[in-house]
Amino acid sequence: MTNQIQKAACIGGGVIGGGWIARFLLAGIDVKVFDPHPEAERIVGEVLANAERAYGMLTQAPLPPRGKLTFCKSLEEAVEGADWIQESVPERLELKRGVLTKIDAAAKPDALIGSSTSGLKPTDLQRDMKHPERLFVAHPYNPVYLLPLAELVGGEKTSRETLETAKARLAPIGMKGVIIKKEIEAFVGDRLLECVWREGLWLIKDDICDTETLDDVIRYSFGMRWAQMGMFETYRIAGGEAGMRHFIAQFGPCLSWPWTKLTDVVDLTDELIDKIANQSDAQSGARGIRELERIRDQNLCGIMQALKAGDEGRGWGAGKLLADFEAHLWKTAPKPVLAVGDEPLRLLDVKVHPAWVDYNGHMTEHRYLQVFGDTSDALLRLIGSDLDYVAGGHSYYTVETHIRHLGECKLGQALYSTSQLLSHDEKRLHIFSRIHDAATGDLVATAEQLLLHVDSKAGKACPASPAILEKLAAIAAKHSKLPTPEGAGRSVGQKKS
């Protein structure tokens, strides 16, 4: 079995199914969909639009060309030729079992079949299948296109090879598959969530707090800790130098105290339902669902970007997974082809993301540097100083930057950037980059930069490779004929001549 998904099929295109569709499509995988809901195409289209917006905030790595989306008139048509089939129909055992049995009968022999169930045991789902060894639970978290985890759970007849292959196939699309050792209703994640949910219902019912206060307690405290270290590693730190043994010795006795009502079930009366619904509407009812989804996605992208910068740039938690995914995207992206014309090299096209905007509604100062940094990175890739070159122990380091802010960049504004090679030698690279408004061509910022070629292991400057110097010479032959840019060589505050 190959570790790359070539073609996917999604049976069911609701919230979860739509998320899977978006995840596959944005990884460059063709997807066929079957969903008899009359609004399926509209719903999937809205989820995909949000996903594309989110990926624009999540990463600047080059995504592959979007996969082809096809809506089919039958389940059999959808699964034909697919090597990963994801079932995401409503959470009813008989319905899911029937759909999965039909998928099994129509799918090609080596296709993997995953179920998005959030609680049903795979043994019960695979009961009537002729090839039950390829059925497994692939339980994701909403939004599937951003949250990277999928719990992989096998039934009594699921082969270990199926689970290992599923885990391997998820990695190239930016997901982390975790294999759960034993099947159990609700698996691991939903079991933990159910505990918090049940206790939360009691706190609301007993008027200890309202829904907004409860959410504030989570999001301003342990929710942030869990996002980067989870529960046990967090508690290990709480144990101080003595670690987890000290933490358990100190707080273990609390488990016998009557603090929670986890063993009691809340009676969801009409009165309690109205109470929760009314408080929830007061908390966020002024915003529509799609708006709340966009806010959620923006926040998740920001958190994952922050985690990517952790551990001295190696990433932490979901941030490390994002860094690994981006490295995969760069490695598998087509190598840029050097084509030098009579103009500065156009290297980058971006939009001003919501996370880039400051209190004035404009792109904040450090984001200009980010765009110029991404521009110089694109130039380096073009001349051959890419990830493989860096892995070999050599790179260019920026040693000087002078940025001029000439115009305002606002939310959603499309921009493009160019670079002009002013001079170079075997160790130095002197460039002048510009950011333009994509609609008008107006110049909004410039950056003059000096980069130094280094032996990163030795920690000192050294000559670039002959292949890189050859490409720089080709650029220089053209760019030497361009006029010196206005602003090149200016010092800070220098008056215009």
N, C-alpha and C positions, 0 to 999 in steps of 0.2 A: 504493500500500500504506500502511495506517495504521501508526503507530509504537507503537500500544498493542496488547498481546495481549488479545484478548477471550475466547477459549476455547482451552484447551490440551489436548493428548492426550499421555499418557505410555505408551509400549509397553515394559513391563518396570518392575517396582517393587521392585528389590533395593536395595542400599546407595545406588547412584548414582541410580537411577530414583526411589526414595523421596525422596531429597533434592530432586530436581527437582520432584516432586509438592508437597512442603512449601513450596518456594520460590514456586511458582505460587499455591497456595492462600492463603498468608499475604499475598500481594499482591492478594488479592481476585479471583483468576481461577478460573473453574470448570474442573475437570480431570476428564477421563474416562480411565480406566486399563484396560489389558488386560495381564494377566499370568496365565498358566495355572498358576502355582505354587499348590499348595493352601493355603499359609500366607500368600499375598500380602497379604490384608487385614490380618492381624495384624502383619506386618512393617511395612507402610506406616503402620499406626496407631501403632506404637511410634516410628517415625522422626518422624512428625508431632507426637507428644507431646513428644519431645525438642526439636523445632524451636520449638514454641510456648513451651516453658520458656526456650529460649535467647533468643527475641525479647523476652521479658519482661525479660531482663537487658541486652539489646543497646540497646533504645531505649524512650523514653517517648512518642515520636511516635505519633499515632493511626493504627493500622493500619486498612485498610478492612475491612468485614465479610468474614469468611473465605469463600473460594470454595466452591462445591458439589463434593464428591468423589463420583464415580460409578464403580463397577467394572462393566466390560462383559464380555459373554460372547464377544465376537469382536473382532479387530483392526479390522475394518471399522466396527463400531458405535462403537468408541472414537474413531476419527479423523474421523468424520462431523462436519462443521461446524467443525472446529478450524482455527485460523490459525497455531498453532505446534505441531508434532508432534515430540516428543523420543523417540528410540529409545535404549534402554539395556539391550539384551539382551546375553548373554555374548559375550566377545571372540573370536568365531570368524568368519572372513571369510564363509564360505558361508552361515552362519546369518544374519548381519547383512545380507548382500546380499539374501537371500531376503525377509527381513522388510521391508527398506526398499523393495524392489520392490512388495510387497503394499501398503505404505503409500502409495506413489506412485500406484498404481492406484485406491485408494479415497478419497484426500484430495481436497478441493476444489482448483480450479486455482491459487488464489493462496496456498495454505498453504505455510509454510516447513517444511522437514524437517531437523532436526538429529540428528546421531548423537553419542552420548556416548563413542565409541571413544577409547581412550587411546593408540592407536598406528597403526591401520589408515588407509591413505591414502584420501581421499574419491574419487579417481578410480577406485579398485578397487571401492568401495562403490556407485557410481552407474552401473556398467557396463550393467546391464539395465533401467534406469529409462527410462520414456517422457518424463519431464520432469526430466532430471538437473540442469538449471540451478538448481533450488531446493534441492538437497541440499548440505549442508555439515557439517563436523564442528563440534560445539559441545562442546568438551572441558572439563568443569568439574573442580573439586577438592573432595574430601570434607572436611567436610560441605557439600553444595551449598547448603543453606539459609543457611549462614553465610559461607563463603569466596566472595567475590564475582566471582572471575575465571572467564571462559570463553574458551578459545582458539578462534577462528573460522577455520576452514581450508577453502578451496574446492578442488574438483578441477578437472580440465581443462575440464569442461563447466559448472561453477558460474558464475553471473553475478555481476559485481561488485555489482549492485543487491541481490542476495540477501544478500550479506555485510554491506553497509551497513545494510540494513533490519533484519537480525538484531541488529546492534550497537545500533541505535536502540531496538529493542524490549526489549532487556535492561536499559537504563538505568532505566526506571520501576519495575522490580522489584528495584532495588538491586544490579545486576550490572554489571561492566565487561567488555565484549567487546573483545578485542584481535584484530585481523585479522593473521594470519600471511601474509607475502608469498608464500611458496612452500610447497607441500605437501612434507612429509618425514615418514618414519615416526617416530612418537612425538612429532612437533611440537617445541615448545621446552621446555616445563616438564618433561615426562617424560625428555627427553634429559639435562637437567641432573640430575634426580633419579637417573637410571640411573647416571651417573658416580659420584655419592656413594654409591649403593647398592652398586655393584660394588667400589669401594675399601673400603667398610665390610665387605663379605664377606671380603675378603682379610685385613683387620685382625683379624677374629674367627678365621678359619681359622689364621692364623699366631700366635695367642695374644698379640697385641700388647695387646689389651684385651678386655673382655667387652661384651655389648650395652648394659648400663647405663652403663658408662663412656663408650662411644661416644656414646650419647644425651646424656649430661651435657656432653660436649665441644660438641655442637651447641647444646643449649638454653641453656647458660650463656655462650655467646660469639657466634659469627657468626650463629646463628639469630635472635637478637634484633636484630642489625644489619640482617639481610636483611628482617625484618618491616616495617621502615619506610623503607629506602632501596634495597633490592636490592643487587646485587653491584657494578656499575660505578660507581654514585654513591658507594658506600662506599669503593671503592678510589681514587676521585678525591680524597676527603678524605685518605686515607692518603698521597697524594703531596704533601701540604702545599700551600704557596702556589703551587708550580709545577704542581700538578694532575696529570692522568693521564699526561702525557708523562714526568714525573719518576718516577711510580710504575712505569711500564713499563720505564724505563731502569734502575731499581733492582732490580726483581724479575723482569723479563722473562727474564734468563739462567737463572733457576731452572727454567724450563720444559724445559730440556735436561738437567737433572739427573735421575738415576734414582730419583726420590722415590716415584712411584706405579706401580701395576700396571694402569692403566686399559686398556691394550691387551690384557691377558691376561684370560681368562675363568676364573672359579672353577669347579672341578668340584664340583657340589652332590651330594656323596656322602651316603649315609645317615648316616655318622658326622658330617659337618658339619651336616646338617639337624638331627640330634638335639642337637648342641651348641648351635646357635642357638635351637632350640625350648626346650631346658631352661633356658638363660640368660634367655630372654624370659619364661618362666613364673616363674622366680625373681624377675625384675624387677617384674612387675606381674600375675602370674597369680592373686593373691589377690583381685583385683577382677574383677567380671564385665564383659562387653563394654559393656552399656548404662551401667554406672556409669562406665567409662572414657570413653564418649562424652559423658556429662554433664560430667565433669571437663574434658575437652577443650573443650567448648562454652563452659563458664564462663570458662576461661582465654582463649579466643579473643575472647569478648565484652569481657573486661577489657582486652585488648591493643588492640582496635579503639576502645574508649572512650577509652583513653589517647592513641591516635594522633589521635582526633577533636579533642582539646584542644591538639594541637600547632600550630606556626606561628601563634601568637597567636590561637588559636581558629578558625583557618580550616581546620585539619585537615591531616593528612599521610598519604600512602599510602592504605591501606584506611580510615583514619579520615576522610580528606577525602571519600571515596566514601560513607561512612556519613552524614556531615554533609549531603551533597548528596541522598542518599536520604531523610533525615528532612525536609529542606526540601521535597522533592517530596510527601511524605506530608502535611505540614502544609498545603501549598498546595492539594492535591486533597481534603482532608478537608472534610466538610460544615461550613459556618460555624455556630458555636454560636448557639443562640437564647436570648436573655435572657428568662427566666421567673422573676420574683421572687415568692417566697411569704413566709410569715410566719416563716421560719426562716433561719439563715445559709445561704449558697449552698453546695451540695455540688458540689465541683469535680474531685475526683481520687479514683480507686480504684487501689491498688497492692498488691503483695505484697513482703515483705521478701526480697530476692534473696540468694543465697549470697555474692555479692561485697560485700554491705552489712554482713556480720556480722563482729564483732571477736573477739578472743581470749576474751572472756567468753561468746560465743555470742549476744550481743545486737546489735541494730542500732547501728553505730558512730556517733559524735557527728555527724560532718559529713553523714551521710545524712539526719538530721532536717532540716538546713538545705536539703538537696537537695529533700526532699519539700515543704517550705514554699516553696522557690523555684519548684517545678513548680506548686504551688497558686496562687501569685501570678501566674505566667505564664498559667495557665488563666483567672484572673479578667481579666487584661489582654486576652486574646483575646476574652473574652465582651463586653467593652465596646468592642472595635474596635481595640485596640492590638496588632495581629497583625503577621505578617512583612511584609505589604505596607505597613503603616503605618510600621514600622521602616525599610523600604527607602526610604520617602519622607523620612527624615531626622529623625523624631521617635520618642521612646520614653519609658518610665518607668524611672528608675533607683532601686534601693533604696538609701536613705541611712542607715537605722537598723533594727536587728533585735534583739528581745529574745526568746530562746527559753527556755521552761521544760520540763524533762524530768520528767514525772509518772509514767511507767510504762515497763516494758521491752517492747521489740519484738523478737521472736525470728524465726529463719529460717522462711520460708514463711507467716508471719502476714499475713492480709489486713487492710489498713488503708483508711480513707477520710479525706478532709480537707474542711474547710469554711472559708469566709471570711465575716466580718461587716464591713461598712463602718461604721467608727466616725465618720469625718468626711471631708470633702473640700472643696477649693476648686478654682479653675481650674488650679493648679499642683501641689497636694499631694493625696496619697491616703493615708489612715490606716486600716489594716485590722488585724483580729484573726483569726488562723486557728487551727484546731484539728485535731489528728490523733486519730482514734478507732480502736479495735479494731472491725473490721467485724462480727465475730461477736457481741460483747457490747455494743458501743456505748461501752465505757469510754474515757474521755479519757486519752491517753498523752502528749500534748505540746501546747503552745500557742506561738504566735509573734505578737508585736505588731510591725508593720512600718510604716515611713513611706517612701513612694515619692514621687519628685519628677519631674514631667514636664519633659523637656529637649528642646532643639534640639541633636541630637547633632553636627551639623556646626559649629554655633557654640560648642558646649560650655558652654551656660548654660541655666538654667531658662526656660521659656516657657509660656504658656497652652495647655491641651489643646484639641483641635478641638471645635467645637460638638456634633458627633455623639457624641463620647465623653462630654462633660459632660452631655448629655441622658440617656444611659444611666446615668451615675452618679447623676443626680438621681432617676431611677426606683428605683434600688436604695436610695438614701438615704431615700426616702419610706417604704419598708417597714422598713428596718433601724433607723430612728430610734425605732421603737416597741419594739424589742427591749431587754431589760435590758442594762446595761453588763456585759460579761463579767467574771467573777471573775478577777483577775490583770491586768486591763488597767491600764496606768499604773504597774505595780510596777517598782521599781528592783531591781537585783541584790542578793539577800540581805535584802531588806526583809521584816520580820516580817508575818505575816498579822494583820489587825485582828480 
